[in-house]
């Protein structure tokens, strides 16, 4: 694309471990991360990786092994991820909040009865794994903080009974003393991590991320976001058991040399406090969480010019919400517009990005340098021209290897086109303009089809309603058409800002729809709700709303 220089470097051919080392060779004694007041330099973190790798080797973990991790981000778990990559093993990352049966099911898919579990979640994950024959190595939550904080925290942690199959971290680390693990050779498509997603079919699937796919995303940001400079800080709030968190929220910022501020357990209601306490230069999260931060009492009237970029991804953002955010960010002195991007777990988190002054409201930016984005007719497979809506598809080194042990599901989303390239089919409707900016219209499955065949895109209506000053959040869903045997009609569910008059705002929103929205796209009703439910990742929980209002009687 013309927005990039012609001398874009080629894709680095190296492991994640080597990529991270090479990126930070010149800053060994600079601070790599901050963890509850304690700091760790790059040199210290590298040594931590080497020591853990030696212990992995001592317990027989090596090339192509898939090892279960049930943890959040702490220095030890982050170093463990790179150590696994160093010896050629993959991290099978599992959300600690899951129920025991789901944790066990995902762990069993690895085929190896070894797992690493954070002590804070041992009563949930550790017990179910050890009772099913696993050897569990217990990661300490407070291993890298001062003695006093460690002692205070110990009173809040669950009691762990150690034994032959439940191993203390210090005992695990002692196994590697005096040895050096052999370093696994670079294999581009070797699995580095498995993260889990509902994906386009709603069935939980393991996404196989590779050396190449994760490094490609990190390299994309290196090329396209030069303002991320040495010593600048990054607020790490995205869970490392997601593709978004592991790649864009961990590997990328660490490889760019930032001071990584570790937040193991992110509480959205405390976002404003975190921002004012740590004053980060960069951060990534979902639109809903950014809105919560900007509305929080802690940042009201405060100068936030220390923030260079706020990256937004993981969910669609309505035009009205984006407009409000941009105005708020500018009023607080944040120098660059909202860096809205687009991607999915299957493309290692990100395929497009807005950066610096490459920004256009209502878009998710342009394709990243090592990403290929195309718009295709979902029925014929024909590639479409500029400004023609179709299915957003992506190709290039950012692609996953496939779904873990699910070849049929892989074939549904990874397809070889006539151009010889393998493309990920996103299931999202969108288009691209002549300058390369990508517009997302919403999920193809979320598209509401009326009885007469007319298509209604929820994001368009959501954007119009969200412009009202009293609207905090809005979701448009399809409900059963009560007048016809087939088809659905749009229903708007609206969360208001505190102090708003529910009935008067509802009347105003209906008037807006009557005036500004074409007949076929108007909602059959506007329902004011106490709050729009969010998923654990901060996305609007459309599925819950669709189930609750599926048979809504609007007449």
C-alpha positions in Angstrom: 0.0 0.0 0.0 1.2 3.5 -0.7 0.9 4.5 2.9 3.9 2.4 3.7 7.5 3.0 2.5 8.8 0.7 -0.3 11.5 -0.8 2.0 9.3 -2.9 4.3 11.5 -5.6 5.8 10.8 -9.2 5.0 9.2 -11.5 7.5 11.7 -12.5 10.2 12.5 -16.2 10.2 13.0 -16.9 13.8 11.4 -18.3 17.0 9.4 -16.1 19.3 12.2 -16.5 21.9 14.9 -15.4 19.4 12.7 -12.6 18.1 12.2 -11.2 21.6 15.9 -11.5 22.4 17.1 -9.8 19.1 14.6 -7.0 19.5 15.9 -6.1 23.0 19.7 -6.9 22.6 20.6 -3.2 23.1 18.5 -2.6 26.2 19.5 -5.5 28.5 19.7 -3.3 31.6 16.5 -1.3 31.0 13.3 -2.1 32.8 11.3 -4.7 31.0 8.3 -4.9 33.4 6.8 -3.5 36.5 4.8 -5.7 38.9 3.2 -4.2 41.9 6.1 -1.9 42.6 8.9 -4.3 41.7 10.8 -4.0 38.5 12.6 -6.6 36.3 15.2 -5.7 33.7 15.4 -7.4 30.3 18.6 -9.1 31.5 16.9 -10.5 34.6 13.9 -11.6 32.5 16.1 -13.4 30.0 17.8 -15.2 32.8 14.4 -16.2 34.2 13.6 -17.6 30.8 16.9 -19.6 30.6 16.4 -21.0 34.1 12.9 -22.1 33.5 13.9 -23.7 30.1 16.6 -25.7 32.0 13.9 -27.0 34.4 11.5 -27.8 31.5 14.3 -29.9 30.0 15.0 -31.6 33.3 11.3 -32.8 33.5 11.4 -34.0 29.9 9.5 -31.2 28.2 10.8 -30.5 24.7 10.1 -30.1 21.0 6.4 -30.3 19.9 5.1 -31.0 23.4 1.9 -29.2 24.2 1.9 -28.1 27.9 -1.2 -26.8 29.7 -1.0 -23.4 31.4 -3.9 -22.2 33.7 -2.7 -18.8 34.7 -2.9 -15.0 34.3 0.1 -12.8 33.6 2.7 -12.7 36.3 6.5 -12.5 35.5 6.9 -16.3 36.0 4.1 -17.2 33.6 5.3 -14.8 31.0 8.9 -16.1 31.2 7.4 -19.7 31.1 5.7 -18.9 27.8 9.0 -17.9 26.2 10.9 -20.8 27.9 8.4 -23.3 26.3 9.1 -21.7 23.0 12.8 -21.9 23.6 12.7 -25.7 24.0 10.2 -26.0 21.1 7.1 -26.7 23.1 3.7 -25.0 22.9 1.6 -23.4 25.6 -2.0 -24.7 25.9 -3.5 -21.6 27.5 -6.6 -22.0 29.5 -8.8 -19.4 31.1 -8.7 -19.9 34.9 -12.3 -18.7 35.2 -13.6 -21.7 33.4 -15.5 -24.5 35.2 -13.4 -27.5 36.2 -14.9 -29.8 33.5 -13.9 -27.4 30.7 -10.4 -26.9 32.2 -9.9 -30.7 32.2 -11.3 -31.1 28.7 -8.9 -28.6 27.2 -5.9 -30.0 29.2 -6.7 -33.6 28.1 -6.5 -32.5 24.5 -2.8 -31.9 24.9 -2.1 -35.6 25.6 0.6 -34.7 28.2 -0.1 -35.1 31.9 1.9 -32.1 33.0 0.5 -28.7 33.7 1.4 -25.3 35.2 -1.3 -23.7 37.4 -1.2 -20.4 39.2 -1.5 -20.8 43.0 -4.4 -18.3 43.1 -6.6 -20.6 41.1 -5.3 -24.0 42.3 -8.5 -24.8 44.2 -10.3 -24.7 40.9 -7.8 -26.0 38.3 -5.1 -27.8 40.3 -7.4 -30.1 42.1 -9.3 -31.4 39.0 -6.0 -31.9 37.2 -4.1 -33.8 40.0 -7.2 -36.0 40.6 -6.9 -37.0 36.9 -3.3 -38.0 37.0 -1.5 -34.7 36.2 1.7 -33.5 37.7 1.0 -29.8 38.5 3.8 -27.3 38.9 2.5 -24.4 40.9 3.3 -20.9 39.6 3.6 -18.3 42.5 1.4 -15.2 42.2 3.8 -13.2 44.3 7.2 -14.7 43.4 8.5 -11.4 41.9 7.2 -8.9 44.6 8.8 -7.8 47.8 8.8 -9.9 50.9 6.2 -7.8 52.8 3.7 -7.8 49.9 4.3 -11.5 49.4 3.5 -12.2 53.1 0.3 -10.0 53.0 -0.9 -11.7 49.8 -0.3 -15.2 51.2 -3.2 -14.8 53.6 -5.6 -14.3 50.6 -4.3 -17.3 48.5 -5.9 -20.7 48.7 -3.9 -23.3 50.6 -2.0 -25.7 48.4 -0.9 -29.1 49.7 2.4 -30.0 48.0 3.4 -33.6 47.3 4.9 -35.8 44.5 2.3 -34.6 42.0 2.0 -31.0 43.2 5.4 -29.3 42.9 6.5 -26.0 44.4 7.9 -23.5 41.9 11.2 -23.3 43.8 11.5 -27.1 43.7 10.7 -27.1 40.0 13.4 -24.4 39.4 15.9 -26.4 41.5 15.6 -29.3 39.0 17.4 -27.1 36.3 20.3 -26.0 38.4 23.6 -26.6 36.7 22.2 -27.5 33.3 21.3 -25.7 30.0 18.4 -26.7 27.9 19.1 -27.4 24.2 17.5 -24.6 22.0 14.9 -25.9 19.5 15.6 -24.9 15.9 13.3 -22.4 14.1 10.3 -24.0 12.4 8.0 -21.4 11.0 4.7 -23.3 11.5 5.7 -24.9 14.7 2.9 -24.3 17.3 3.8 -21.8 19.9 0.5 -21.5 21.6 -3.1 -22.7 21.6 -5.7 -20.2 22.6 -9.5 -20.9 22.7 -12.3 -19.1 20.9 -15.9 -19.6 20.1 -15.0 -18.7 16.6 -17.5 -18.2 13.7 -19.5 -21.4 14.5 -19.8 -20.9 18.3 -18.1 -24.2 19.1 -15.1 -23.8 21.4 -11.9 -24.4 19.4 -8.2 -24.3 20.0 -6.5 -21.8 17.7 -2.9 -22.9 16.8 -0.7 -19.9 16.8 2.8 -20.3 15.4 6.3 -18.7 15.5 5.6 -17.0 12.2 2.0 -15.9 12.9 2.8 -14.3 16.2 6.1 -12.7 15.0 4.3 -11.3 11.9 1.9 -9.3 14.1 4.7 -8.0 16.3 6.6 -7.0 13.1 3.5 -5.3 11.8 3.4 -3.1 14.8 7.1 -2.4 14.7 6.8 -1.2 11.1 3.6 0.8 11.4 3.8 2.3 14.9 7.2 4.0 15.3 6.0 6.2 18.1 6.3 3.3 20.5 9.8 4.1 21.7 12.3 2.7 24.2 11.3 3.3 27.8 7.6 4.1 27.1 5.1 2.1 29.1 2.4 -0.3 28.1 -0.5 -1.2 30.4 -0.9 -4.9 30.1 -4.6 -5.6 30.9 -5.6 -8.1 28.3 -5.6 -11.8 29.5 -2.6 -13.8 28.2 -4.9 -16.8 27.6 -6.4 -15.1 24.6 -4.9 -14.4 21.2 -5.4 -10.7 21.6 -3.7 -10.7 25.0 -0.9 -13.1 24.2 0.1 -11.6 20.8 -0.9 -7.9 20.8 -1.0 -7.5 24.5 2.2 -9.3 25.5 4.6 -10.5 22.7 4.3 -7.3 20.7 4.9 -4.7 23.4 7.7 -6.7 25.0 9.4 -7.1 21.6 9.0 -3.3 21.0 11.0 -2.5 24.1 8.3 -1.0 26.3 8.1 -1.0 30.0 5.3 -3.5 30.5 3.1 -2.8 33.5 1.6 -6.1 34.5 -2.0 -6.1 35.7 -2.8 -9.8 36.5 -6.4 -9.3 37.2 -8.1 -6.5 35.4 -11.2 -5.0 37.1 -13.0 -2.8 34.5 -14.4 -0.5 37.2 -10.8 0.3 38.3 -9.6 1.2 34.9 -9.6 4.9 35.6 -7.6 4.3 38.8 -5.0 2.3 37.0 -4.5 4.9 34.3 -4.0 7.7 36.9 -1.7 5.5 39.0 0.6 4.2 36.3 0.2 6.9 33.6 0.8 4.5 30.8 1.9 5.8 27.3 0.1 3.0 25.4 -2.7 0.5 26.0 -5.0 -1.9 24.2 -8.5 -3.1 25.2 -12.1 -3.3 23.9 -14.3 -0.3 23.1 -16.6 -0.9 26.1 -13.7 -0.8 28.5 -12.2 2.4 26.9 -15.6 4.0 27.4 -15.7 3.0 31.0 -12.3 4.5 31.6 -13.2 7.8 29.9 -16.4 8.0 32.0 -14.7 7.1 35.3 -14.6 9.8 38.0 -10.8 9.3 38.4 -10.1 10.9 35.0 -12.7 13.6 34.9 -11.0 17.0 34.4 -7.6 15.3 34.3 -4.8 15.9 31.8 -4.1 12.5 30.0 -1.5 13.8 27.6 0.9 11.2 28.9 -1.2 8.7 26.8 0.1 8.4 23.2 -2.2 5.7 21.9 -5.2 3.8 22.9 -5.7 0.7 20.8 -9.2 -0.6 20.4 -10.0 -4.1 19.1 -11.9 -7.2 20.0 -15.3 -5.8 19.2 -17.2 -3.5 16.7 -17.6 0.1 17.7 -20.6 2.2 16.6 -20.1 5.5 14.9 -21.8 7.3 17.7 -19.6 5.8 20.4 -16.4 6.4 18.4 -17.4 10.0 17.8 -17.9 10.5 21.6 -14.7 8.7 22.5 -12.7 10.9 20.0 -14.1 14.0 21.5 -13.4 12.9 25.0 -9.8 11.8 24.2 -9.1 15.1 22.6 -10.5 17.1 25.5 -8.1 15.1 27.8 -5.1 16.0 25.7 -4.5 12.5 24.2 -2.5 13.3 21.1 -3.5 10.6 18.7 -7.0 9.4 17.7 -8.4 6.1 18.7 -6.3 3.4 17.1 -9.1 1.1 16.0 -8.0 -2.2 14.5 -9.6 -5.4 13.2 -8.7 -9.0 13.4 -9.6 -12.3 15.1 -7.9 -15.1 17.0 -7.5 -17.0 13.7 -5.2 -14.2 12.4 -3.2 -14.0 15.6 -5.3 -11.0 16.8 -4.8 -8.2 14.2 -4.9 -7.7 10.5 -5.6 -4.0 10.2 -4.7 -1.0 12.3 -5.0 2.8 12.6 -1.8 4.4 13.5 -0.5 8.0 14.1 -2.3 10.1 11.5 -3.4 7.2 9.4 -6.9 7.3 10.7 -10.4 7.6 9.3 -13.5 7.7 11.4 -15.9 4.8 11.0 -13.1 2.5 9.8 -10.7 -0.1 11.4 -7.7 1.4 9.6 -5.8 -0.1 6.7 -4.2 -3.6 6.3 -1.0 -4.1 8.3 2.2 -4.4 6.2 2.5 -8.2 6.4 -1.3 -8.7 6.2 -3.5 -9.2 3.1 -7.1 -8.2 3.3 -9.7 -8.8 0.6 -13.5 -8.6 0.2 -15.2 -11.6 -1.4 -18.8 -12.5 -2.3 -19.7 -15.1 0.3 -21.7 -17.1 -2.2 -19.7 -17.1 -5.4 -16.2 -16.6 -3.9 -15.5 -13.8 -6.4 -13.3 -11.0 -5.1 -15.2 -7.7 -5.1 -14.1 -4.2 -5.9 -13.8 -1.0 -3.8 -16.8 0.0 -1.8 -18.6 -3.3 -2.6 -19.8 -5.0 0.6 -18.9 -8.7 1.0 -17.1 -11.0 3.4 -13.9 -9.8 4.9 -11.1 -12.3 4.3 -7.4 -12.3 5.4 -4.2 -13.9 4.2 -0.5 -13.8 4.9 1.9 -15.0 7.6 -0.5 -13.8 10.4 -2.8 -16.9 9.8 -3.1 -19.6 12.4 -2.0 -23.1 11.5 -5.5 -24.3 12.0 -7.9 -25.4 14.8 -6.3 -27.9 17.3 -7.5 -31.4 16.4 -10.5 -30.1 14.4 -9.6 -30.4 10.7 -13.3 -30.2 9.6 -13.7 -26.9 11.4 -10.4 -25.6 10.0 -11.6 -26.3 6.5 -14.7 -24.2 7.0 -12.7 -21.0 7.7 -9.3 -21.6 5.9 -9.9 -22.0 2.2 -7.6 -21.9 -0.8 -8.8 -19.5 -3.5 -8.1 -19.5 -7.2 -5.2 -17.1 -6.6 -3.4 -20.0 -4.8 -3.5 -18.2 -1.4 -5.1 -19.6 1.7 -7.6 -17.1 3.2 -9.3 -17.0 6.6 -13.0 -16.3 6.1 -14.0 -14.0 9.0 -17.8 -14.3 8.8 -17.9 -10.5 9.0 -19.5 -8.2 6.4 -17.6 -5.2 5.2 -15.9 -3.3 2.4 -12.7 -1.4 1.5 -12.5 2.1 0.0 -10.0 3.3 -2.7 -7.5 4.3 -0.1 -7.4 0.9 1.6 -9.5 1.8 4.7 -11.6 -1.1 5.8 -15.2 -0.7 7.0 -16.8 -3.4 9.2 -20.6 -3.7 8.8 -21.0 -6.5 11.4 -21.2 -10.3 11.6 -22.9 -11.9 8.6 -24.8 -13.9 11.1 -25.9 -10.8 13.0 -27.3 -9.3 9.8 -31.0 -9.1 10.2 -33.0 -10.4 7.2 -36.6 -9.1 6.9 -39.5 -11.1 5.5 -39.0 -9.2 2.1 -35.3 -10.1 1.9 -34.0 -6.6 2.9 -30.9 -6.8 5.0 -30.5 -4.6 8.1 -27.0 -4.1 9.5 -27.2 -3.6 13.3 -24.0 -1.6 13.5 -25.5 1.2 11.3 -28.5 1.6 13.5 -26.4 1.3 16.7 -24.2 4.1 15.5 -27.2 6.4 14.8 -28.7 5.8 18.3 -25.4 6.0 20.1 -25.0 9.6 19.0 -27.7 10.7 21.5 -26.0 12.3 24.4 -27.9 10.1 26.9 -27.0 6.8 25.4 -24.2 4.9 27.1 -24.4 1.7 25.0 -26.7 0.2 22.4 -27.2 -3.2 20.8 -29.6 -4.0 17.9 -30.8 -7.6 17.6 -33.2 -9.4 15.3 -36.5 -10.6 16.8 -39.2 -12.8 15.3 -41.5 -11.0 12.8 -44.9 -11.2 14.3 -46.7 -10.4 11.0 -45.1 -12.9 8.7 -44.1 -16.6 8.7 -40.5 -15.8 7.9 -38.0 -13.0 8.7 -36.8 -11.0 11.6 -37.2 -7.3 12.6 -34.7 -5.1 14.4 -35.1 -4.3 18.1 -32.9 -1.7 19.8 -31.8 -2.3 23.4 -30.3 0.8 25.0 -28.4 1.5 28.2 -28.6 5.2 29.3 -26.1 7.4 31.1 -26.8 8.0 34.8 -29.5 10.6 35.5 -31.3 10.2 32.2 -35.1 10.2 32.0 -35.9 6.8 30.5 -39.2 7.5 28.9 -38.3 10.9 27.4 -35.0 9.5 25.9 -37.0 6.5 24.5 -39.4 8.9 22.8 -36.5 11.0 21.4 -34.8 7.8 20.0 -38.0 6.7 18.3 -38.3 10.1 16.8 -34.7 10.0 15.5 -35.5 6.6 13.9 -38.7 8.0 12.3 -36.8 10.9 10.9 -33.3 9.6 10.0 -33.8 5.8 9.3 -35.4 4.4 6.2 -38.7 2.5 6.7 -37.2 -1.0 6.4 -34.4 -0.4 8.8 -36.3 1.1 11.7 -36.5 -0.8 14.9 -39.9 -2.1 15.9 -39.2 -0.8 19.4 -36.6 0.8 21.6 -36.2 -0.9 25.0 -34.4 0.8 27.8 -32.4 -1.7 29.8 -30.5 -1.2 33.1 -27.2 -2.4 31.5 -26.0 -4.1 28.4 -24.3 -7.4 29.5 -20.6 -7.8 28.6 -18.6 -11.0 28.0 -15.5 -11.7 30.0 -13.5 -10.0 27.3 -15.5 -6.8 27.5 -17.6 -7.3 24.3 -21.3 -6.7 24.2 -22.9 -10.1 24.9 -25.2 -10.2 21.9 -26.0 -13.9 22.4 -27.5 -13.4 25.8 -29.6 -10.6 24.6 -30.8 -12.5 21.5 -31.8 -15.5 23.7 -33.7 -13.2 26.1 -35.6 -11.1 23.5 -35.9 -13.7 20.7 -39.7 -13.8 21.0 -40.2 -10.2 22.1 -43.9 -9.0 21.7 -43.5 -5.6 20.2 -47.2 -5.2 19.4 
